[in-house]
Amino acid sequence: MGLGNCEVAVALLLFLSCSCPVYGDAGDTITASQPIKDPEAIVSAGNRFKLGFFSPVNSTYRYVGIWYSNLSVATPVLWVANRNNPINDSSGMLTISEDGNLVVLNGQGEVLWSSNVSIGFNQSTAQITDDGNLVLKAGPNGNLVWQSFQQPTDTYLPKMRFSANARTGNKTLLMSWRSSSDPSVGNFSAGINPLGIPEFFIWYNGHPFWRSGPWCGQNFIGIPGMYTSVYLRGFTLQDDGDGTFTLSSIQDPAYRLTHVLTSHGKFREQYWDYGKQVWECNLEVPSTECDIYGKCGPFGSCDAQNSPICTCLKGFVPKKQDEWKKGIWTSGCVRMTSLRCDRIQNGSEVGKQDGFMKLEMMKVPTFAEYWPYTFSEQECKDECLRNCSCVAYSYYKDFGCMAWTGNLIDIQKFSEGGTDLNIRLAYTELGNKRNMKVIISMSVIVGAIAIFICVFFSWKWMATHRERKLTCEETLSFKTREAQETVFDGNLPENVREVKLEPLFKLQILETATNNFDISKKLGQGGFGAVYRGKLPDGQEIAVKRLSRTSGQGLEEFMNEVAVISKLQHRNLVRLLGCCVEGEEMMLVYEYMPNKSLDAFLFDSLRKGQLDWNRRFNIINGICRGLLYLHRDSRLRIIHRDLKPSNILLDHELNPKISDFGIARISGGNEVNTTRVVGTFGFMSPEYLMEGRFSEKSDVFSFGVLLLEIVSGRKNAHFYSDEHALSLIGFAWKLWNECDIAALVDPAISDPCFQVEIFRCIHIGLLCVQELAKDRPAVSTIISMLNSEIVDLPTPKKPAFVERQTSLGTEAITQSQKINSINNVTISDLKGR
């Protein structure tokens, strides 16, 4: 299918997103008599880089910058001259001043930026090279007096050299943009820290934010992905022997590769894929919460695969127990048993020699010392034992011995890569082999006795449990029949009649886990009752949904979830662990999601930055695959009916899981009618809201609204546009028709590297919210669209609910404000957010 006028304009916008000129190119040189004026530009001799005027996305200010030339999509700006002093209009000029400096002037002739060097000649020339370097030469021999590579902005290019001097503290730094629309100096900086073994650091307002781990001669130990990084083909860090370390690359500049420090503090390696004609991101750090500097404090270790992510090293305990229990780990841990050297100094019983505990695949702590006089791992270990200040060591092959003498800060456990870290502990903390033999012998004897006891009591428990199980299943069966008519409109499918959920949890266990359902454990309240956070005796965290005894709607929702989700299992659906039915108590037990729901990130100005585009796109894909499972791949064909950000839970890695099946319906695949419309206003499809008809396409409509919210960072329930009270759908449709969909994109994810993908998602979102159900794509088609398996997307038709000034909308919002809910969700005739 051919492109429509708007799509052609969008494609053009991608190429011109920085308002970069396509005409007026005048060689590769600037002189006093041959300046460039906005919108003119110069191009390097090999047509690889362009120097000219541009405007960032969503900005009218003009800047002088450098970017790649001759690319088919929007290209990132690599260097900015007047980043802190923009030109207010298109009257700017880049020229050579009377003192020979390169200057940016506005229309009034005021100097907004200057190379600011002492030249000594009044004749000089500026040139853009095929390396992307803007150089200023002066004198009869054309001596180099200034270059942009020595004053980078936010991007590192091949052939650049980063230096840092341990004695003077001078270093070359990347400085982030303030935002995607403002190239002025932002909050983040990046460069080499030369203290100890050199490391690459990102700083937030001067404080460590992330670090690479020590340089081992070939790579940085703390970046597992660096083993596959394209930069390994020519990346070096050299020591001049006088305290200066220099990071450089001999990478072929023809290979279009950049390292960018984003406005959110991400350091991203991206390269141009000539085959796909797109920018691909090969490496991005920090990528997990554990990557944040000092997340677990001194002597704490962070593992993104665990929950909670922070633990104290063996032999250490939390310094502040109360803070640690609340998830505030920065105070770290303290040693339980002092080391032998400390005991000698204190005059206490000396005891046996200290030893070491080995930790594998670790990001070693910061501020490592290099001990070049040790030649083997054993010598490294022995030297650390002889040195009373040494608290840990690591021996890295082909590099040598590293040691630490202070607090161990920023330790992280990797799933791959890293190296061994040996922590010094008192002898009594090690659990030596002789003690282990005694323990094993005693364990055999005690174990034999325990087995006999367990067999006896297990027999008694099984007899009791069989009787109890029958009672609970009878209770569930009775309540299923009781709620059947209202939940399923009297039409319960045959395969659902067989669904049973074994009551796995005793009431006493759940009371203990939730501290007797203490108010401090309460996560939220809904029409069905309350949800509590708890912890089982084995340490597993859970979420307990407790049916309110006074809620008839809660009973229906409870039984609906039992019938619907008990037989479902998918990585993008929240997992039901079991239930409890004792007397009047009815509870469902779910896995606990530490990052709560999507809306807690998406609409929070402080937390939304954690959802970069890669994470948001992963969330979008995950929701789609969860929906596909519900609609097509599960044993039951299920329509969720309440898809929205508050019902998308996020695990510790921010993977999405669809939750809340209280009003989900089991369908035979055809459209179903109901006389009771339930759901959340703004997410319900028009045919469902107005006529009570719902199908898989009803979930597709909700997904389309959700997709637009994820891309824009805005709520559909709010009004947009000064002229009309537009919903988010209406606002997106207005921008689509004006060919200005870039204005819809959340500034937190606005990045030329991902513009094609982001605009494609907006296009898909508009296809999902079309007024007629038959025009909306199926979920399987949406997945193909997201993964570009379907290249040409159809032009969307006008969506439903463009304007929000309707009596129905006002009434729905009014109703919603009268009802308590969990995550702003209620079960009522209409629900608002």
N, C-alpha and C positions, 0 to 999 in steps of 0.2 A: 504494500500500500504506500502511495507516495506521501511526502511530507506536506502538511498544511502550511499556510502562510505563517502562523504563529510558531510552528516548529522550525521553519527556516530561520525565523528571527531569533529563536532561542539558540540554534546552532551558531548563528552569527554572533550572538551575545557571548557565547563561550569563548570565541576567538578574540573578542574585543573587550573582555570583561574588565580589563584594567584600563580601558580607553586608550590603548596603545596605538600610535599612528601607523598607518599603512602606506603613507606617502611622504614625500619630502626628504627621503634619505639622501645624505650628501657625503658619500665616501665614509672614511673612518676617522677623520681628523677634524679638530676644532682649533681655530686660530683667532687672533684679535680681529682680523678682517673677515673671518668666515665663522661666525657663531651659529648656533641653531636656536630657532625660535619655535615656541609651541604652535603647531604640533609636529615640527620637523624632528628628524632623528638621524643618527649616523649608524652605520652597520660595519662590523669588523670585516677584514679583508676576505675571510673565508665564509662570510654570511652566516656566522654562528651566533653572534651576540649583537644586540641592538641597544643603543643609548638614546633615550628620548624622554618625553613627558608622558605621564600617566595619571589616572585617578583610581584609587582603590575602590573596591566594590562598596556600594552604598555611600559614596562620598563624591563631592564636587570639587574638593581641593585638588590642586595639581602639584606633582612632584617630578623631580628628575631621577630616573632610575635606569637600571640595566636588567634586561631579560633575554631569554633565548629567542633567537630569530627563526622564522620559518617553521613553526610548529602548527599542527592542524587544530589544536584546542588551546584553551586559555593556559598561559604559561606563568609560573610564579615569578614575581619580581625578586631579583637576586641581590640588588644593592640600591640604596636610596641616598641621594646627596642631602637634600634639605628636609630630612625626615622630621625635624622638630620645628621647621618653619615653612609651612606650606604656602603655595601661591594661591591667592583667592580667586583668580580668574585665569584666562588663557593668554595672558600677556607676558608670560615668563620667557627668559632667555638664558642660555648657557654660553658663556664666552670667556675670553682671557682678559683679565684686568690690566691696568697700567703697570702694576708691580709684578706682572707675570703669573699671578695666581689664577686658577680656574675658579669661576664664581657663578652663582645662580642669582639672577636679578629679577625683580618684579617689574610691573609696568611703570613704576615711578623711579626706577633705577636704583632701588635700595638693594643692598647685598643681603640675601637671605642665607647664603652658605658660601664658604670659601675653602680652598685647599689649605690656605693659611700656612705657607712655608716661606722661608727667606730664600729667595732665588738668586739675587745679584745680577740678573739680566732682565731687560724689559721685553725680551723676545722669548716666547715659549710656545709649546704646541701640546695639545691633549689628543690622545688616541685611544680608541677602544680596540683591544687585541682579541685574537681568537681564543684566548684563555678566559675571557670575560673580565679582564683587568683593565681599568681605566688608568692610563699612565700620563704623567705630566713631565715633559722633557724641556730642558733649557740649555742655553749656551750654544756655541758653534759646533760642539761635538754631540749635542743632543743628550746631555747627561740626565739620567733619571733623578728627579727631585721629589716626586710624590707618586703614590699609587693607591688605588682603592682597596687592593688586597691587604694593605696595612691598616685600613680603617673599615673593616667589614661591618655589615649591619646584622642581619639575622641568618645569613647563609654562608656555608663553607663550600668552596668549589675546589676541584682538583687544581693543583699548582699553587694553592694558597699555603702559607706557612704560619702556624700558630706557635708563639713562643711564650715562655714564662720563666722568670728568673727568681730563684729561691732567695737570693740575698737582697735584691732590691724590691721584690714584690711586684715588679712590672710584668704585665701579661697582656696578650692579645685576647680580646673577648668578643663573642657574639652577643648582641643585645636584641632581645625579642621585640616585635611590634607590640604596641599597646593593645590593639585588637586587629581583626582582619580588615577593618576600614580605616585604621589609624596607624601609620608606620612610625609614629614617634616612639621614643625609647620606652619599653614596657617594664614589667616587673622582674623578668627573668634574664639572666646572663649565663654564659657558658664558656669554659676554657680549661686550660691545664692547671692543676694544682701541683706545684713542684715540690711540696713538702714531703719528705720521706721518699717512697717510691711514687713516681708521678702517676696521677689519675686524672681523668676527665670529669669535671664537675658541672652541674647545673646549680646556680644559686637563685634563690627567691629573695629579692631585696637584700642581697648580700649574705643571706643565710643558706647553708647547704640544703639542697632540695633533692638531688639525686647524684650518684657518683658511679663511675664505670668499674670500680675495682682497680687494683694495681696493673700497670703495664708490665707484661712478662717477657717482652722482647718480640712477640709476634702479635699479641692481641691483649685486650683488657679482660682480666679474669672474670669480672662481674657482669659481662654481657654474653650470656649463652648463645644468643642468636648471631654473635659476631663470627662464629665458625662458618656460617653460610653467607656472611655479609659480602656484598660485591666489592667492598673496599679492601678486602684482604689481598686483592691483586696488586696493591701498591701503596701500602700504608705503613709509615715508619714514625718512630719517636726517637729522637737523637739527643744525647747529652754532650755538650761541648766541653765538659770537665771543669767548667768555671761557674756552675750553678744554673746554666740556662738549658732548658729543654725545649725542643722544637718539634712540633707535630707537622708532618708534611705528607704529600702524596705524589707519586710519580705516575698516577693514573693517566691514561690517554684522554685528553680533553674532548676528543671526538665522541667518547662515551659520555652521554649526557647524564650526569650524576650530581646530586646536590645533597647536602646535609643542612636541614633547616631547624632552627629553634623557634617553635611556634609561640603564640601569645599565651598559651596555656601551659607552657613549660615542657612541652614534648620535644625531644630531639629526634628528628625523623630523617631516615635515609630513603631517598626516592630517586628513581631513574626513569628515563624515557624508554618505553617499550616500542621499538620501531615497527614491530609486527602489528600490535594492537592499536598503535598510535594513541597511547594514553600514558599518563604518569602512573607508575606502580610504586607502592611503598614497601620497601624490603625489610625495614627495621624501624621500630619506634620504641623509645624509652622516655620516661618510665611507663610500663605497661600494666603493672599490677600495684595494689596498695602496698605490697611489701617492698616495692622498688623505692618508695619514698624514704628519704634519708632518716635514719635513726627511729624508724617506726616503733620499734619495741624497746628502745632505750638501751643503756649499758647492760651488757651480759644477757640481753634478750635476743631470741632468734625468731625470725619471721618466716612463715611457710604459707604461701597463698593457697595451698591445697587443704589446709587445716581450718577448723573452726573451733575456737577463735584462732586467728592467724598468729598471735604472739604467744610464745612460751619462754620460760626461763631455761637457761642452759642447765644441764645436770649439775647438781652441787650448788645451785643458786635458788633463791626464792624472791618473790616480788618485794621491792623496796617499800611500796605503799599498797597494801592489800586491798584497801577500799577502792582506790583508783583502778587497780588492775581488774577487779571484778566488774567495773563499769565500762571496761574496754578502753581505759586511758592508760596506755602502756609506756609513755615517754620517760617516766621516772626509772624504768628498768628494774634490774634485779641486783641482789647483793649476795655475797658468798656465805654459805651456811657454816663451813669449817675453814678456819684460817690456814694459810699455807705454812710449811715448816719454817721458812725464814722468819715469818711474823711471830710464830710461837717462840722461836729462839730469842728474838728481840724482847718479847713480853715476859720472858722468864717462865713460861708455862711448860708443861710436858711436851717434849720435842716430838717423840713418835718417829714413825718410819718416813722414808723419803717420799716426796710427792711423785705423782705420775701424771699421765696424760689420757684424756678421753678423745678418741678420734671421731670427728664428724665428717661425713662424706658429701660430695657435690655441694659445696658451700660457696657463698660469696663471702670472702674473708673480710675482717673488719677494716675500718679506715686507719690511716696513718701507720702503715706497715714500715718497719725498718728492714733494710737489706743488709744481710750479714754475708759479705762475699768471701770471708776467710774460712767458711765451712764448705767441705767438699762432698758431703754425703748427707742423707737424711738422718742417719744415726748421729753424726757430728752435730747437726742442727739441733737434734733433741738434747744431746748432752750439754751443748752450750747453753740452751735455754734453762736446763736444770741448775747449772752452775750460777746463772745470773738470777739473783733474788727478785729482780724487777720484772723478769720475763713471765708473762701470764699465758702466752700461747705462741705456737709456731706453726709454720706451714712450709713444706718443701715441694716446690713446683719443678717438675722435670724441665731440663734445658734452661732453667733460670737460676734456681738456687734456693737459699734459705731466707724466709721472711719471719720476722718476730714482732711481738707486740708487748709493750711495757706498761700500758695504762688501761683505762677502761676499754672494753671491746664494744665498739659501737657500729651499728649498721650491719649486723650479721643476717644472712638470708639463706634459706634452704632452697636449692634448685631441684627441678625434676630431671634436668640434664645439664651437663657442663659443670662449671665451678671447679673446686679442688678440695683436697682434704685439709681440715683445720683441726689442730690438736690443742685442746684446752687443758691447762694445768689445774689439777685438783689435788686436794689432800688425800693421803693414802686411804683413809677411812671412807672416802666417797667413791672409791674406784670399784669395790666389789671384786677383790682379787681371787685367783683361781682356787686357793686352798679353802677359802670361805665358801666358794661355790660348790666344792665337793661335799662339804658338810651339809649345805643347804639341799643339794640333790639327794643325799642319803636320807635326810629327814623327810624330804618330800615324798620319797617312795613309800616309807612306812606310813606317814600320815595319809597319803593318797589311797593306800589299800584299805585303811579303815574308812576313809571318806566314801569310797566306792560302795562299800557294803551299806553304809547309812543312806547314801543317795538312792540306791536301788530300792530300798525299803520304802523310803518316803515318796519316791517317784511313783511307785505302784499305788500308794494311797492317794497321791495328788491326782493321778490320771483317773482314778475311779470317781473322785469328787468332781473333777473338771468335766467329765462326760455328762454328769448330771447337770452341772451348771451351764454347760454349753447348750444343752437341750432347752433349758429354761430361757436363756437369752435369745436363742434362735426363734423360740416360740413367741417371745415378746416382739422381736423384729418382724416376724411374719404377720403377727396380729396388727401391728402398727402400719405395716405396708398395705395390708388390705384396707385398713381404716382410712389411709390417706390416698389410696389408689385413685378414687374417682376424681378428686380435685387436682391431683398432681398430673395425671395423665389423661384427663378428660374422659375417664372410663375406658380407655383403650390401651391397656398395658400390653406391649409386645410379648410374644411367647418367650423370647430369650431373656427378657428382664425378669420374668417370674422365677427363673432359676437362680438369679443373682443373690448370693448370701455373703455377708461380711462377718467373719468370725470375730466375736468380741475379745480382743487380745489383752485389753488393759483393765485392771481392777480400779475401782474408784479410789481406793486408798493410795495407789501408786500415783494417780494423776493429781490427787490432793497434795501429796508430798512434792511432786514435781513442780507444782504451781504455787507452793507455799500456801495451801488451802485457798487457792484462787484469790490471792491477795491483789488489791487494786493496783499495786506497783507492777504486777505482771500482766496487766490488761493491755492488749494491743489495740482493741477497738470494740465497737458495739454495733450490732445490726438488728434487723427485724427478727432474725432467728434467735438472737441472744448475744453472748460475748465471746471473744477470742482471747486466750491467754498464752503467754510464753512460759515454757517449762523446761525442766531438765530431768531426764530419766536417771536412775541410779548408775547406769553405765556411762553417763556423761553426754549422751545424745540430746541435743536440743530439739524441742518439739513445739508445735502450735496446737492448742486445744480449743476446738470450737464447741462451746457448751450451750445446749438448747435451753432457752428461757422457758420456765414452766408455765408462764402465762401467755406464750406466743403460739397461736394457732398457725400463723404463717411460718414460724420457726420449725414446727413439726413437719410441715410440708417440705420445707427446704431441706431439712435433715434427711428425710426419707428419699428425696430426690437425689441428693448427693450419694447416699448409700447405693441407690439403684444405678446411678450413672457412672460414678468414678471408681467403684470398687473393683471393676474388671478392666480399668484402663491403665496403661503403663507406657509412658513416653517421656523422653528427656525434657520436653518442653511443656509438660503438664505437672502441676504440683502433685507430689506423691502422698497418697493416703496410707498411713501406717497401720491404722486399725480404729477400733471404736470401743466405747464403754457403755453398757446398758445395765444399770442397777437401779431397781425401784423406779423412782420418777426421773432419775438422771439419765440423759442421753448425750453422749459426746462423741465427736470425731477427732482423731489425732492425725496431724499432718507433719511432714518435715518442716522445720523452721527455716525461713528465708532471712538471713542476716541483713540483707540490704533493703528489706521492706519491699515497697512497690515502686513501679516505674515513675509514677507521678511525684514521688518524694525527691527524685533527681531532676525530672524534666522541667518542673515549674519552680524550682528553687534556684535563685540567682547565684547562690554560692556553690551548690553541688552540681549544677548542670554541666560545668566545665569538665567533670569526671566522665561525662558521656561524650567522648569525641565521636567523629563520624564512623570510625571502624566499629566502635561498640554499638552505636545506634543501628548501623546496618546489620550487625550480628543479631541484635534484638528483633529487628523487623523480620529477618529470615527465620529466626526461632519461632516467633509467633505464627508465621505462615505455616511452618512445618507442624506445629502443634494443631493448628486448625485443619490442615490436610488430614492428619490422623483422626481427628474427631469426625470429619465429614466423610472420609472415604476408607481409611485403613483400619479402624477399630472394628471390633465385633458388633458394636452398636453404632448406628449413624446418628450423631449427636449435633444439635444446634445449640450453641452456647447462650445466645440471646443477651449477654451483658458484657461484651468485650470493650474494655476501656483501660486507661493507664493504671488505675488503682487496683484492677484485677490482674495485672501482669506483675508477678513477683520476681525478684532478682536474687539469684544465689550469690555466693561469695565472689564469684568471678563475673558477676553481672550478666549471667545467662538468664534468658526469660523463661518463666513458667506460668502458663495460664492457670488461673485459680477461680474459685467461687462458681460452682456448678449448681447452686441452689435453684436457679430458674431455668437451667438447661432443659432441653426437650429431646426425646428420642424420636427420630423420624424414620419413616420407611423410604425416604428419598424424594417424596413428592412434597408439594406445598401443603402446609397445615393451617387450619383456621382455629382461632381461639376467641372466646368471648372475654377473656381476662388478659389485658395487655399489661405486661410488667417489663421493666427495663429502665434505662437511664436516658433521660431526654437529651437529645443532641447526638446520641449514638444509635437510636432506633431508626430503622429504615422507614420510608414513607408508607409503604404498603402494610407494614406491621403496625405502625402508630395509628394510621387512619382506618384500616380495615381489619386488623387482627390477623393478617396473613403473614406467615413467616416460613422461610426456607433457608437453605445454605447461603443464598444471596443476601439474607438479612445480616448474617455474620460478616459477609464481604463488605457490606456498607459500613458496619461498625469498624472493621479493619481499616477501611479507607480514611475514616475520620481519625482513627488512632495514628495512621501513617502520617497524615498531615500535621498532627500534633507533635510527633517525634521529630519531623524535619524542621518545623517552625519554632518549636519550644513554646507554643502558645496554646491556650485552652479554647476549645470550640465553643464553650459556654459564654465567652466574653464577646463584646461588641468591637468591631474594627471598622475603620473608615470614618472620616469626619462627615461625609455627606449622607451615608446610609448606615443604619444599624445592621451591619453585616456580621454573620457568623464567620467562623474561620473558613468554613467551606465557601461561603460567599466571597470572602476576602481573597482566597486562593483563586477562585474563578475570575474575579475582577482582574487580578494581576496576570493571570494566564491570557486573558483577552487583550491586555495592554502589553503583552510580551515582556513582562517585568517580574518574572517569577523569582529572580534573584533576591528581590525585596522580601520574599516570604521566608527565606532561609535564616535559621537561628544564627546570629553572629558567632556563637560559640563553636560552630562547625563550618563556617564559611571559609572554604579553602579551595583555590584553583585546582589543587591536586585531585579533589573529589567532586568537582562541579558537575561533571557529566552524570555521575552516579546519583548525586543528590537531585538534580533536575529530573532525572528519569523516575525517581521515587515520587516526586510531586505529580508527575504525569500519571503514574500508576494510581496514586491516591485519588486523583480526579476521575479516573475510570471506575474506581470502586464505589464512588458516591453518586453515580448517575441516577437519575430519578427512577427509571424503569429497571426492574430487577433483571430482565432479560439482557439488558445492555452491559451489565456488570460481569467482569471475568470470573471464572471459577478459581478457587484457591490454587489448584494445580497450575493453571495458566499464569497466575500472579507470580508463582515461584519461578517459572520459566522466564517471565518478563524481568524479574529482579536479577536473574543470573545471565541476562542478555542472550538467552537461548532463542527468544523472540526479539528480533532486532527492531522491526518497524512496528511501533505501537499505534493503535487506532486513535483518531482524534476524539477527545472526550466530548460528550454532550452536556448540556446544562445540568448541573446537579440539583438535588432536592435541598430545601431549606437554605436557600441563599440568604434570605433576610431573616432576622430574628424577631421583628416586631409583629408577632402574631398573638392572638388571644390565647391560643393553646400553649405557646411557649411561656407567656407570662403566668398562666395558671399553673403550669408544671413546675416552674421555678418557685412559685409561692408555696406550693405543696411541699416541695423538697426541703424548704427551710424550717418546716415544722417537725421534722423527723430526725432522730438520732441515727447514725449509721457508722459502720466500720468502713474506713477508707472512703467516706462519703457515699456509701452504697446503702440503699434501703430496698425492701420489698414492698412495693405499693403499686397503685394503679399507674402512676408515673413517678419516675425518679429523676431528681436533678443532681447536679454535681456542685 
